[in-house]
């Protein structure tokens, strides 16, 4: 009995030490999260009920900012545009990123070159390449339309038509940001045990069958991660419309993030900006929770 | 052992923190009277990309030699609207700022929020210096820096009007001379027709429109007796028939006549003028910095077409003292020193027009670029100037106006309906000024 008690105290003490070590390892991330995420979220929530311009004392105005969201055509347009971006950009990144990664993973030659070429734009400053893209895609003086005209076509309004601008931003986003998604998939593909493919080959499975019944299920945790991060990222899309179109033409590409920037940091209507950002936070939270709830049906974690 | 070490480290940290707090408290309680001038370092905020920082710092070294007060300069690369926002953020964040350049776009907002410090006492005590500026600047410029009670917040430093810039090589190719100063809308359209050409499948346009440029756009409206809003900023007039006429003309210049390119976000219109892709563009004097940097000399200026009238718009800036400065008196002295002819004559070589009329004439004639540059200062003392509409809600107004312009020029939206909508949005915000 005595021996058991001594062992139990020893284990408890060891567990406690392990816990302390665990918390210490967690501490830097936790402190950063609390300082730069949790507290700002709480503050944004509190500021949503105020009128505040950073200089004067916040004035409590109840639900006025929240109600304004549903009557402000510019904010409603920005949510509408953000959902449009979601429908365009998420399939591009999640789908094409996977195809690219798979093709490069399977490539026997020049794999290093492809990996570098695809990832390279991700490390270039968005602002500088956006300016270059602005010139390249200029309707009247851009080099793309110059070649279009040489081939007998007429100018394509890449950045000056409210529909076409989504195509251009989609192309830009694919070129600029696909590298990150590609990298996740590529690593995910490398982590799939070769044994599964060997077994499939022995069983005479076709390439397509192997892709859909081995690669995709075993890559599903990565796909799930990429999907979550992309949806959250697109909800917060700012760089592409801000740098390429400034939310235009008109309000065609004004997104929620741009609207928050305009309201909170240009008009200094911090309370209203906080209300919009808090609503965006809630939408992202709900969609992410739904995704987490639905993952049991298709994400495979236990394949070893 | 570890516990002891941690306890000791925490004690030292807390002691240091307390000491630091005590230190800052002492410094807060210091007033300017007891501070030796040699110990003062003022922070001066400027709007710009910093290309003039070196020359400014050199000039301010002279100020330090004269007074013992050191000056640190901080440049913010932004439009005037964004600059004002940035300053507001810095002041809100508790940064120590003493003086700053501020243009008309931000003046009402700053006065409204009580950020700026009046300089009437400095003017009273330094009448000779103040009068050297006040006697040589446009009273309309001076009025911009006064509040409703008549308190003065800054002396006029530099300004801009908006004129039409011409690529003279393009004029020559089309067999045209610089138009007369009261050229009409019909003459303008005739110039546009002659200056729109096509060469090897590449179109060269007559005119670039003031896309994204609140100040320059209103200059077009003013010459048609229109404006964004009434003079006391209580009601929008952007949907008046005169205003609609100008916005419609701009839309027609692109889509009906094909005289102007569709404006785009990242395409520099000044570059387009210099490389001949467009022949005309409406700006103030600021492109002279680009012209000189690119050795571009084929440029002339003339007033904007007199659609109904030839009335000049202006935007003016001055050096403001911030209310939360810990060295208010020293900051006022610095603002006064910067506003003097000696400083301005060395700092304002290109770009903005010096507000001191004698200096403007001197500097603009000395530069000799662009041709006909005297129109930058010719009317400098006229009282027929009209200030660009700059209510306290400038950021909101410029967003509404420029979004409407984008809709009209790019989406080909119905002009009247778009401006009616813009007016409604503006009125909702401007109602706070009633």
Interface residues (C-beta under 8 A of the other chain):
Chain A: X53 X54 X55 X56 X130 X131 X133 X134 X135 X138 X139 X140 X141 X146 X149 X150 X157 X159 X160 X161 X162 X243 X244 X245 X246 X247 X248 X249 X250 X251 X252 X262 X265 X266 X267 X268
Chain B: X81 X82 X85 X88 X89 X91 X92 X93 X113 X114 X115 X201 X202 X203 X205 X212 X261 X262 X264 X265 X266 X267 X272 X277 X393 X395 X396 X399 X403 X406 X407 X410 X411 X413
